[in-house]
Amino acid sequence: MAILCNVIFNFDDIREIIPEEILMQSEVVQYFKKLGIEQGIEQGARESIIEGILESLAFKFSAGGLQDLKPMLENVEDLQHLKELRREALGVDSLEIFRQMLMQNENQSDP
């Protein structure tokens, strides 16, 4: 355990040993930076699609009460599935049908 504690540094300790310019060029830092950017882009896309779905439904049905759909949409993890739901929102005949479709999807994703 003592060896493990000696191996783990916080970022400030590392900066004292390795100049920041060199550290920022390291492959490990670049990998995590890229990973963070990719996750940020995906999260932004998810939020945009969810807002688009809600706006489409509000415009199409001129109905309130869409905020209860937002948490259900946020539970959809797959970006492709959100895109499919966006297409469904454009063609669905009623808000209740979309809500049922979303609830059915939620039930299928539960283990």
N, C-alpha and C positions, 0 to 999 in steps of 0.2 A: 504494500500500500504506500509506503514511503517513497518508493521508486516512482510509482504512478503520480504522486503528488509533485515530485520534482520535475516530471516531464510536462505536466500541464502548466501553461503560462496564460496569463491574461494578455490581451492585446497590447496594453501599455508596457508590460515586461518585454514583449517581443520587439516593440519599437525602440526600446533602449539598446537592444542588442543589434538589431538590423535596421539600417536607415530606412525611413518610410518609402523613399523613391524605389529602392531595391525590393522592398516587401511588396509594394503595389504591382510590381512587374512579375512577381512569382506566378507560376502556373496554378498553384493552389488558390491563391487570391483571385486570379482571373477566372478560374472555374466557378468559384462561389459567387463572384460578381455576375458572371453570365447567367448562372442559375437563378439568382435573385431577379435579374432583369426579365428573364423568361417567365418566371412565376408572376411578376408584376404585370407583364403584358397579358398573360392568360387571365389573371384576375380582372384586369380592366376590360377585356373582351367579354368575360362572363357578366360583369356588371352592366355593360352596354347592352348585351342581348336581353338580359332580364328587364331592363328599363324599356327596351324596344317592345318586348312582349306586353308589358303593362300598358304602355302608351297605345299600342295597337288595339288592345282590348277596350281600353277606355274610349278611344275614338270610335270604334266599331259599335259598341253597345251603349255608349253614353251613360255608363253606370258607375256608381261609386262602389265601395266595398272591395276594391281590388287589392288593398293592402294586405288582406289575409292570404293572398296568393304569393306575395313577395317571399315570405319565409319558405314556402313550399318550393318555389323556383330556386331559391338559394341553396336548397338541399340537393339539387341536381348537380352532381359533380362533373359529369361528362359534358364537355363543351359541344361536341357534336349533337348530343341529345338536346341540349338547349336550343341549338339551331333548328332542329326538327320541331321542337315545341313552338318556336317562333313562326315557322311555316304553318303549323296547325292553328295557331292563334289567328292567322290571317284568313283561314278558311272555315273556321268553326262556326256553327249556326247559332250557338248561344254561349253566354258566359258560364252557365251551369254545366254545359257539356264539357267545356274546357276544364272547369274545376274538377269534375269527375275524372276526366282523363289524367289530370295531374295527381289526384288522390290515388288513382289506380297505379300510377307510376311509382308513387311513394310507397305503396304497399308491396309492390314487386321488388323494390330495392331493399326492403327490410329482410334480415336473415331469417 
